[in-house]
Amino acid sequence: MTSWDMLAICAVLLFGVPHGGLDGAVARRIGWSSGIQSWCLFHFTYIILAALVTLLWWLFPLASLGVFLLISALHFGASDIVDIGTDLLPWAAHGGLVGIVIPNLHPILVEPIFTILVGADNASLLMNCITSLFFPWLLSLIGYCFFAYWQVKYRKSLINLLVLVGLVFILPPLISFSLYFCLWHSKGHTLRLWHSLDVTERRRSAVEAAIYTVISWLAAGFIFYSYQEPSSITLIKVTFIGLAALTLPHMLLVDYADRQYYTRGRPL
């Protein structure tokens, strides 16, 4: 990996991962009690889900990476259009950016990353599967262009997606992913949630987010220095397996429970 790749991954850990620190606020506003017992139960459940993902990755790396790419696509696609709607075509076009477009536009650079995560044979198999999805994704993008022509509310999000695809085309995969994850996905989620909270909840949520962020950084640092592998390999594993572990509970809150809250007419 180049020094720019290392910086990109560090940016994901330092500036992207902390957006999940507001999940406590999401849990409370969908009805999870703020009492001490409920607070402990929430955190216990969150940690158990994250630990389960890590264990499954250890046992079934190929399936785990494949599922991670799938749920990430669902999560990213939903987040990109959350202020607009839930139409399937835009959702699919936005959702394919990270898991389909990046690997297909930079296969020579992405396959070694997959090899670190799941092994050479599994990485080759996964790349073949992702390659087969590029043409359907391209059709969804073309359809999205026509769809946005009639549905004016989607035109801005379409332009944003086209700009992101352009960045993916010209930038190395880890850098384009970092830019999207930190400056687009994480930033958008954090601002939407922050603006929906009252002053009292903001104070509590800010303290929680800071504590969770520091804990996640310390945990990542401990794992990083505990590994007996080259730093670049360790950094890849810590980042993406860690993201997979945190994505499942985060997605259940944001894309299921909180979306139900949103569709009942309450503000996001």
C-alpha positions in Angstrom: 0.0 0.0 0.0 1.1 3.5 -0.7 1.3 6.2 2.1 -1.9 7.7 0.6 -3.7 4.4 1.1 -2.5 4.3 4.7 -3.8 7.8 5.3 -7.1 6.9 3.7 -7.6 4.0 6.0 -6.6 6.0 9.0 -9.1 8.6 8.0 -11.9 5.9 7.9 -11.0 4.9 11.5 -10.5 8.5 12.8 -13.3 10.3 11.0 -15.7 7.8 9.6 -16.2 5.2 12.3 -17.2 7.8 15.0 -20.5 8.6 13.2 -21.9 5.4 14.8 -21.3 7.0 18.2 -24.7 8.6 18.0 -26.5 5.2 17.9 -27.4 5.6 21.5 -29.4 8.6 20.6 -31.1 6.7 17.8 -32.0 3.9 20.2 -33.6 6.3 22.8 -35.7 8.2 20.3 -37.2 5.0 18.9 -38.4 4.1 22.4 -35.4 2.4 24.1 -35.5 3.4 27.7 -32.8 5.6 29.1 -32.8 3.7 32.5 -29.6 2.1 33.7 -30.8 -1.5 33.0 -32.0 -0.7 29.5 -28.8 1.3 28.9 -26.7 -1.8 29.8 -28.9 -4.1 27.8 -28.6 -1.9 24.7 -24.8 -1.9 24.9 -24.6 -5.6 25.7 -26.8 -6.4 22.7 -24.7 -4.1 20.5 -21.4 -5.6 21.6 -22.8 -9.2 21.2 -23.9 -8.5 17.6 -20.5 -7.0 16.8 -18.7 -9.9 18.4 -20.9 -12.4 16.5 -20.0 -10.8 13.2 -16.3 -11.0 14.1 -16.6 -14.7 15.0 -18.4 -15.5 11.8 -15.8 -13.7 9.8 -13.1 -15.9 11.5 -15.1 -19.1 10.7 -16.5 -18.2 7.3 -14.5 -15.3 5.8 -15.8 -15.5 2.2 -19.5 -15.6 3.2 -18.9 -12.9 5.8 -17.2 -10.5 3.3 -19.9 -11.2 0.8 -22.7 -10.4 3.3 -20.8 -7.4 4.5 -20.7 -6.0 1.0 -24.4 -6.7 0.5 -25.6 -5.1 3.7 -23.2 -2.1 3.2 -24.8 -1.6 -0.3 -28.2 -1.6 1.4 -27.1 0.7 4.1 -25.2 3.2 1.8 -28.0 3.2 -0.8 -30.6 3.9 1.9 -28.5 6.6 3.5 -27.8 8.4 0.2 -31.5 8.9 -0.6 -33.0 9.0 2.9 -34.1 12.6 2.6 -35.8 11.9 -0.7 -37.5 8.5 -0.8 -37.1 4.8 -0.8 -37.5 4.0 -4.5 -35.7 0.8 -5.5 -33.9 2.1 -8.7 -32.1 5.0 -7.0 -31.4 2.8 -4.0 -29.7 0.1 -6.2 -27.7 2.7 -8.1 -26.4 4.4 -5.0 -25.9 1.1 -3.1 -23.6 -0.4 -5.8 -21.1 2.4 -5.7 -18.7 0.9 -3.1 -19.4 -2.9 -3.5 -19.7 -3.0 -7.3 -18.2 0.0 -8.9 -15.0 0.3 -7.0 -13.9 -3.3 -7.4 -14.9 -3.3 -11.1 -13.0 -0.1 -12.0 -9.9 -1.1 -10.0 -9.8 -4.9 -9.9 -6.0 -5.1 -9.8 -5.9 -2.9 -6.7 -9.0 -4.3 -5.0 -8.3 -8.1 -5.3 -5.2 -7.9 -3.1 -7.3 -6.2 -0.4 -9.8 -9.0 -0.6 -6.9 -11.5 -0.5 -5.8 -10.1 2.8 -9.3 -10.4 4.2 -10.4 -13.8 2.8 -7.5 -15.5 1.1 -6.4 -15.7 -2.6 -8.9 -18.3 -3.8 -11.9 -16.7 -2.1 -10.8 -13.3 -3.3 -10.8 -14.5 -6.9 -14.2 -16.1 -6.6 -15.7 -13.0 -5.0 -14.2 -10.7 -7.7 -15.8 -12.9 -10.4 -19.1 -12.6 -8.7 -18.8 -8.8 -8.4 -17.7 -8.5 -12.0 -20.9 -10.2 -13.1 -22.9 -7.5 -11.2 -21.4 -4.5 -13.0 -23.6 -4.6 -16.1 -26.8 -4.9 -14.1 -25.6 -2.0 -11.9 -24.8 0.0 -15.1 -28.4 -0.6 -16.3 -29.7 0.6 -13.0 -27.7 3.8 -13.3 -29.0 4.4 -16.8 -32.5 3.7 -15.6 -31.9 6.1 -12.7 -31.0 8.8 -15.2 -34.4 8.5 -16.9 -36.1 8.1 -13.6 -34.6 11.3 -12.2 -35.7 13.1 -15.3 -39.3 12.4 -14.4 -38.8 12.5 -10.6 -37.2 15.9 -10.1 -36.5 15.3 -6.4 -33.9 12.7 -7.3 -31.9 14.9 -9.7 -29.5 16.3 -7.1 -28.8 12.9 -5.7 -28.2 11.5 -9.2 -25.7 14.3 -9.9 -24.0 13.5 -6.6 -23.7 9.9 -7.6 -22.3 10.7 -11.0 -19.6 12.9 -9.4 -18.8 10.1 -6.9 -18.5 7.6 -9.8 -16.1 10.0 -11.5 -14.0 10.2 -8.4 -13.9 6.4 -8.1 -12.8 6.3 -11.7 -9.8 8.6 -11.2 -8.7 7.8 -7.7 -7.3 4.6 -6.1 -10.0 2.5 -4.4 -9.0 3.1 -0.8 -8.9 6.8 -1.3 -12.2 7.0 -3.1 -13.8 4.8 -0.4 -12.4 7.0 2.3 -13.7 10.2 0.7 -17.1 8.7 0.3 -17.3 7.1 3.7 -16.0 10.1 5.7 -17.1 13.2 3.7 -20.4 11.9 2.3 -21.9 9.0 4.2 -20.7 9.7 7.8 -21.0 13.4 7.5 -24.6 13.2 6.1 -25.7 10.7 8.8 -24.2 12.8 11.6 -25.7 16.1 10.5 -29.1 14.7 9.9 -29.3 13.0 13.3 -27.7 16.0 15.1 -30.2 18.5 13.7 -33.1 16.3 14.8 -32.0 16.2 18.5 -33.1 18.7 21.1 -30.5 20.6 23.1 -30.5 18.3 26.1 -30.2 15.1 24.0 -27.4 16.7 22.0 -25.3 17.2 25.1 -25.8 13.6 26.2 -25.2 12.2 22.8 -22.1 14.2 22.2 -20.6 12.9 25.4 -21.6 9.3 24.5 -20.2 9.7 21.0 -16.9 10.9 22.3 -16.6 8.0 24.8 -17.5 5.4 22.1 -15.1 6.9 19.7 -12.2 6.8 22.1 -13.0 3.2 23.1 -13.1 2.2 19.4 -9.8 3.9 18.8 -8.2 2.2 21.8 -9.6 -1.2 20.8 -8.4 -0.8 17.2 -5.0 0.3 18.5 -4.7 -2.7 20.9 -5.6 -5.1 18.1 -3.2 -3.4 15.7 -0.3 -3.8 18.0 -1.3 -7.3 19.0 -1.1 -8.7 15.5 2.1 -10.3 14.4 1.7 -9.3 10.7 3.0 -6.3 8.6 1.3 -3.1 9.5 -0.4 -2.6 6.2 -2.0 -6.1 6.4 -3.1 -5.5 10.0 -4.5 -2.1 9.2 -6.7 -3.6 6.4 -8.0 -6.3 8.7 -8.7 -4.1 11.6 -10.5 -1.5 9.5 -12.7 -3.7 7.4 -13.5 -6.5 9.8 -14.1 -3.8 12.4 -16.5 -2.0 10.0 -18.3 -5.2 9.3 -18.7 -5.8 13.0 -20.1 -2.4 13.7 -22.3 -2.2 10.5 -24.8 -4.9 11.5 -26.0 -3.3 14.8 -25.7 0.2 13.3 -27.7 -0.8 10.2 -30.4 -2.5 12.3 -30.9 0.8 14.2 -30.6 3.3 11.4 -32.1 1.5 8.4 -34.8 -0.6 10.1 -35.8 0.8 13.5 -35.2 4.4 12.8 -36.6 4.3 9.3 -39.8 2.9 10.8 -39.8 5.9 13.1 -39.3 8.2 10.1 -42.0 6.7 8.0 -44.5 7.1 10.9 -44.2 10.9 10.2 -41.6 11.9 12.8 -38.6 14.0 11.7 -35.3 12.3 10.9 
